Amino acid sequence: MKLADLYKAKNPYGMVIAGGPDATFRIKDWLEHVDIVVRGEGERTIKELMEELTKERPDLKTIDGIAFKENGSVIITEQRKLMAAEELSKLPHPYYDKTIRQKVASMVVEASRGCPNNCDFCSVTEIYGRVYRQKSKKYVIEELEEIEKVGKYCFFTDDNIAANQSKTIGILEEIKKHSLKREKIAQITIAAAFNDELLKALKKAGFLYLCVGIESIVDKTLKFFGKPYQADKIKEAINIYRDNGFWVHGMMMLGGDGDTPETLEETGQWIGKNLDSVQLFTPIPIPGTRFYDRMEQEGRILTKEWYLYDGQHVVIRPKNFTPYWLQKKIYRMYRKFYSFKNSFLRNLGSRKMNRSMIFSFYANFLAKKFFKNPQLDSHLEFLKSVS
């Protein structure tokens, strides 16, 4: 928004178009700074919009999936339908120039959109829907071949790469067939752990790192977040992934209504023994989600300084402890997990030892920068004041 304001100050007759999840969910706020908001999936919308804007007298009301102001009133056009898998498979591939190719360590690929789960806190289904749409094998292979020699890693941005397990196996077999060997990272749910054929296909296709949205190992907290899994199944799935040789990066949310000081202590002990790396998020009420609506209705949102909504700052009032206590507890859990001593003990005798120690070195380096900065100090003082 600040960038849009700066542009407008220098170019009063220029036009600014905003898109993405935040603009989709906070249309009125964004239209205080930009001319047009593209809602939801934007590939077809932006093309049609730009073509309309080239006309002598453009009629924005003919373009589905946008919002704009007219005579001071906000106009929201018809909702655009999500693209079918066939349409996604015809989108242009990203273009990377030589400069980018020389500097990037990890490339990204999108093989699918949508997720059949419908967790209360997640905005993915609000943007991409619950209908899982996979791009064609040909499309995915073309993109992987284009970036095969760029960087060391390839991150699949799909929120859930294996929502349709049989089709995913087909894509993985195609990747193996084309000898695309670069190490790959994918986001995945615990459901995939119970399919041996899928696990083998992931390994053969070079997927060595799995990012798993665990959220919690406390059933009451899982229910609070609308997560459709049970704690015992989550623990079983993580063990299966690790037993099969995958590096498991767990993504946790701490501070749900089922959490207490005791459960967080137990959670810390569990992640220290069962995960290779971890992100400890605070519960974030993302605008447009049911979780946001619930926290708003209950009066538990502490701030709407949106730059704090990065998963690392406490922005809602927890049920069983103060906001300040939760913020400090998360930092202590981070430090303990990524300490050199715990990383060494966790992987003693494991083939992951060297990789884990390097990971801990960088995590500690970044943590020192993160834990000591004016923004965080200011937020801690704010949390004290509301605790």
C-alpha positions in Angstrom: 0.0 0.0 0.0 2.9 2.4 0.8 4.5 1.5 -2.5 1.2 2.3 -4.3 1.0 5.7 -2.5 4.6 6.5 -3.4 4.0 5.7 -7.1 0.8 7.8 -7.1 2.6 10.7 -5.6 5.1 10.6 -8.5 2.6 9.6 -11.2 -0.8 11.2 -10.4 -2.3 9.8 -13.7 -0.7 6.4 -13.3 -2.7 3.3 -12.6 -2.0 0.7 -9.8 -3.6 -2.8 -9.8 -3.3 -5.1 -6.8 -3.9 -8.8 -6.5 -3.3 -11.8 -4.3 -4.9 -13.0 -1.1 -4.7 -9.9 1.0 -6.1 -7.6 -1.7 -8.8 -10.2 -2.4 -9.9 -10.3 1.3 -9.5 -6.5 2.1 -10.9 -4.9 -1.0 -12.1 -1.7 0.6 -8.8 -1.1 2.4 -6.8 -1.7 -0.8 -9.0 0.6 -2.9 -7.9 3.5 -0.6 -4.5 3.1 -2.3 -4.9 1.4 -5.7 -7.2 1.8 -8.7 -8.2 -1.8 -9.3 -8.2 -5.0 -7.2 -7.9 -8.4 -9.0 -9.7 -11.0 -6.9 -8.6 -14.7 -6.5 -6.8 -16.4 -9.4 -5.6 -13.6 -11.6 -4.1 -15.1 -14.7 -7.1 -14.8 -17.0 -8.4 -11.7 -15.2 -5.3 -9.6 -15.7 -5.1 -10.4 -19.4 -8.7 -9.5 -20.1 -8.4 -6.4 -17.9 -5.3 -5.1 -19.7 -7.0 -5.6 -23.1 -10.1 -3.7 -21.8 -7.9 -0.8 -20.6 -6.4 -0.3 -24.1 -9.8 0.6 -25.4 -10.7 4.3 -25.8 -13.6 3.9 -23.3 -13.0 0.8 -21.2 -15.9 -0.7 -19.3 -14.5 -2.4 -16.2 -17.9 -3.8 -15.3 -17.5 -6.3 -18.1 -14.5 -7.9 -16.4 -15.2 -10.7 -13.9 -13.2 -11.0 -10.8 -12.2 -7.4 -10.1 -13.2 -4.5 -7.8 -12.8 -0.7 -8.3 -14.3 2.6 -7.3 -16.8 4.5 -9.3 -18.1 7.9 -8.1 -16.9 7.0 -4.6 -18.7 3.6 -4.5 -17.0 0.3 -4.5 -18.0 -1.9 -7.5 -17.4 -5.6 -7.2 -17.9 -7.5 -10.5 -19.0 -11.2 -10.8 -16.9 -13.8 -9.2 -14.7 -15.5 -11.7 -14.8 -19.3 -11.9 -11.6 -21.2 -11.0 -9.6 -22.4 -13.9 -9.9 -26.1 -14.8 -6.8 -28.3 -14.7 -6.6 -28.1 -18.5 -6.5 -24.3 -18.4 -3.8 -24.3 -15.7 -1.7 -26.6 -18.0 -1.8 -24.0 -20.8 -0.5 -21.1 -18.7 2.9 -19.7 -19.8 5.9 -21.0 -17.9 7.8 -18.4 -15.8 10.7 -16.7 -17.6 14.1 -16.5 -15.9 16.8 -14.3 -17.4 20.5 -15.1 -17.1 21.0 -12.9 -14.1 18.4 -14.7 -12.1 19.7 -18.1 -13.1 23.2 -17.2 -11.7 21.9 -16.1 -8.3 19.1 -18.4 -7.3 19.7 -21.3 -4.8 16.3 -22.8 -5.0 13.7 -22.7 -7.8 10.0 -23.0 -7.5 7.4 -25.1 -9.3 3.6 -25.3 -9.0 2.1 -28.6 -10.0 -1.4 -28.2 -8.5 -3.8 -25.8 -6.8 -6.5 -26.3 -4.1 -6.8 -28.5 -1.1 -9.6 -30.9 -0.1 -9.1 -30.0 3.6 -10.8 -26.9 4.9 -8.9 -25.8 8.0 -10.4 -22.7 9.8 -7.1 -20.7 9.7 -6.1 -21.3 6.1 -6.7 -18.9 3.2 -5.7 -21.4 0.5 -9.2 -22.8 0.0 -10.6 -19.3 -0.1 -8.4 -18.4 -3.0 -7.9 -21.8 -4.8 -10.9 -23.7 -3.6 -11.3 -27.2 -2.2 -11.4 -28.8 -5.7 -7.9 -30.1 -6.2 -6.6 -29.3 -9.7 -3.4 -30.8 -11.0 -1.5 -29.6 -14.0 -0.6 -32.1 -16.7 2.5 -34.3 -16.5 3.8 -32.7 -19.7 3.4 -29.2 -18.2 5.3 -30.1 -14.9 8.1 -31.8 -16.8 8.5 -28.9 -19.2 9.0 -26.5 -16.2 11.3 -28.8 -14.4 13.5 -29.3 -17.5 13.6 -25.5 -17.9 15.1 -25.0 -14.5 17.0 -28.3 -14.1 20.4 -26.6 -14.0 19.5 -23.6 -11.9 20.2 -23.8 -8.1 20.5 -26.9 -6.0 16.9 -27.3 -4.8 13.4 -27.2 -6.2 10.5 -26.2 -4.0 7.0 -27.2 -5.0 4.7 -24.4 -3.9 1.6 -26.7 -3.9 -0.1 -26.4 -0.6 -0.7 -30.2 -0.7 1.2 -32.0 -3.4 -0.5 -35.3 -2.8 -4.2 -34.5 -2.3 -4.9 -36.8 -5.3 -2.5 -39.6 -4.5 -2.9 -41.7 -7.6 -2.4 -38.8 -10.0 0.5 -37.6 -7.9 2.2 -41.0 -8.3 1.8 -40.6 -12.0 3.6 -37.3 -12.1 6.3 -38.6 -9.8 7.0 -41.5 -12.1 7.2 -39.2 -15.0 9.8 -37.1 -13.2 11.8 -40.2 -12.4 11.5 -41.3 -16.1 13.1 -38.0 -17.3 16.0 -38.3 -14.8 15.3 -35.0 -13.2 17.6 -35.6 -10.2 17.7 -32.3 -8.4 16.8 -32.5 -4.7 13.1 -31.4 -4.2 11.0 -30.0 -1.4 7.2 -30.5 -1.1 4.4 -29.5 1.2 2.4 -32.5 2.2 -0.2 -33.7 4.8 0.1 -36.7 7.0 -2.4 -38.6 4.8 0.4 -39.5 2.3 2.4 -41.3 5.0 0.1 -44.3 4.9 0.6 -45.0 1.1 3.7 -47.0 0.6 3.6 -46.7 -3.2 3.4 -42.9 -2.9 6.4 -42.8 -0.4 8.5 -44.8 -2.8 7.6 -42.7 -5.8 8.5 -39.5 -3.8 11.9 -40.9 -3.0 12.6 -42.1 -6.5 11.6 -38.6 -7.9 14.1 -36.9 -5.6 11.7 -35.5 -3.0 14.0 -35.7 0.1 12.4 -32.9 2.2 8.8 -32.9 3.3 7.1 -29.8 4.9 4.2 -31.1 7.0 1.5 -28.8 8.4 1.3 -30.5 11.8 -0.1 -27.5 13.7 -0.4 -29.3 17.0 -0.1 -32.7 18.8 -3.0 -31.7 21.2 -6.4 -32.9 20.0 -8.3 -29.9 21.6 -6.0 -27.5 19.8 -6.4 -29.3 16.5 -10.2 -29.0 16.9 -9.8 -25.3 17.7 -8.0 -24.8 14.4 -10.4 -26.9 12.4 -7.6 -29.4 11.5 -9.1 -32.7 10.3 -6.6 -35.0 12.0 -6.0 -36.7 15.4 -2.8 -36.2 17.4 -2.0 -40.0 17.5 -2.3 -40.3 13.7 0.0 -37.2 13.2 2.7 -38.7 15.4 2.4 -42.1 13.6 2.7 -40.4 10.2 5.8 -38.4 11.2 7.5 -41.6 12.4 6.7 -43.2 9.0 8.1 -40.3 7.1 11.4 -40.3 9.1 11.7 -44.1 9.0 11.5 -43.9 5.2 14.5 -41.5 5.2 12.7 -38.2 4.6 13.9 -34.9 6.2 10.7 -33.8 8.0 10.2 -30.1 8.5 7.3 -29.6 10.9 5.1 -26.5 10.8 3.4 -26.0 14.2 1.0 -23.4 15.6 1.4 -22.8 19.3 -1.2 -21.1 21.5 -4.5 -22.6 20.5 -7.3 -22.9 23.0 -6.3 -26.5 23.9 -2.8 -25.4 24.7 -1.6 -24.9 28.3 1.9 -24.4 29.7 2.1 -28.2 30.3 1.1 -29.1 26.7 3.6 -26.7 25.2 6.3 -28.3 27.4 5.2 -31.7 26.1 5.2 -30.3 22.5 8.7 -29.0 22.9 9.9 -32.4 24.0 8.2 -34.1 21.2 9.5 -31.9 18.4 13.0 -32.2 19.8 12.9 -35.9 19.3 10.8 -36.3 16.2 11.4 -33.5 13.7 14.5 -32.6 11.7 13.6 -28.9 11.5 10.6 -26.8 12.7 8.7 -23.6 12.3 6.8 -22.4 15.4 4.0 -20.2 14.3 1.7 -18.1 16.4 -2.0 -18.4 15.5 -2.6 -15.7 12.8 -6.2 -14.7 12.0 -5.8 -14.1 8.3 -8.6 -11.8 6.9 -11.0 -13.9 4.8 -10.8 -17.0 7.0 -13.3 -18.4 9.5 -10.6 -18.2 12.1 -10.4 -14.4 11.6 -14.1 -14.0 11.9 -14.2 -16.0 15.1 -11.4 -14.1 16.7 -13.0 -10.8 15.6 -16.3 -11.8 17.1 -14.7 -12.9 20.4 -12.7 -9.6 20.6 -9.4 -11.5 20.8 -7.5 -9.7 18.0 -4.9 -7.5 19.7 -3.6 -5.5 16.7 -4.3 -5.0 13.0 -0.8 -3.8 12.2 -0.6 -6.2 9.3 3.2 -6.3 9.0 3.1 -8.3 12.3 0.9 -11.0 10.7 3.9 -13.1 9.6 3.4 -16.1 12.0 6.2 -14.9 14.3 4.3 -12.3 16.4 1.5 -13.0 18.8 -1.5 -11.0 17.6 -4.4 -12.7 19.4 -5.2 -13.2 23.0 -4.5 -16.8 24.0 -7.0 -18.6 26.4 -4.6 -20.1 28.9 -1.7 -17.7 29.2 -0.8 -14.1 28.5 0.2 -12.9 25.0 3.6 -11.9 26.4 4.2 -15.3 28.0 3.4 -17.1 24.7 5.8 -14.9 22.7 8.7 -15.5 25.0 7.9 -19.3 25.2 8.0 -19.6 21.5 11.5 -18.0 21.4 12.7 -20.3 24.1 11.4 -23.3 22.2 13.2 -22.1 19.0 16.5 -21.6 20.8 16.3 -25.0 22.5 15.4 -26.9 19.3 18.1 -25.3 17.2 20.9 -25.4 19.8 24.0 -27.2 18.6 23.8 -29.6 21.5 20.2 -30.7 20.8 20.9 -30.9 17.0 23.9 -33.1 17.7 22.0 -35.4 20.1 19.0 -35.6 17.8 21.0 -36.9 14.9 23.8 -38.7 16.6 24.8 -41.6 14.3 22.3 -40.5 11.6 23.1 -39.8 7.9 21.4 -36.4 8.6 24.1 -35.3 11.0 26.1 -33.0 8.8 23.1 -31.5 7.2 21.4 -30.9 10.6 24.5 -29.2 12.1 24.8 -26.9 9.1 21.0 -26.1 9.3 21.4 -25.3 13.0 24.3 -23.0 12.3 22.3 -20.9 9.9 19.2 -21.1 12.1 21.2 -19.7 15.1 22.7 -17.0 12.9 19.3 -15.9 11.7 17.8 -16.2 15.2 20.3 -13.7 16.6 19.2 -11.2 14.0 15.5 -11.9 14.5 15.4 -11.9 18.3 17.4 -8.6 18.5 15.6 -6.0 16.4 13.7 -2.8 17.2 10.4 -4.1 15.7 10.4 -7.2 18.0 11.4 -5.1 21.1 8.5 -2.8 20.4 6.1 -5.6 20.0 7.2 -7.2 23.2 6.6 -4.0 25.0 3.1 -3.8 23.4 2.4 -7.4 24.6 3.4 -6.5 28.1 1.0 -3.6 28.1 -2.0 -5.8 27.0 -1.0 -8.8 29.2 
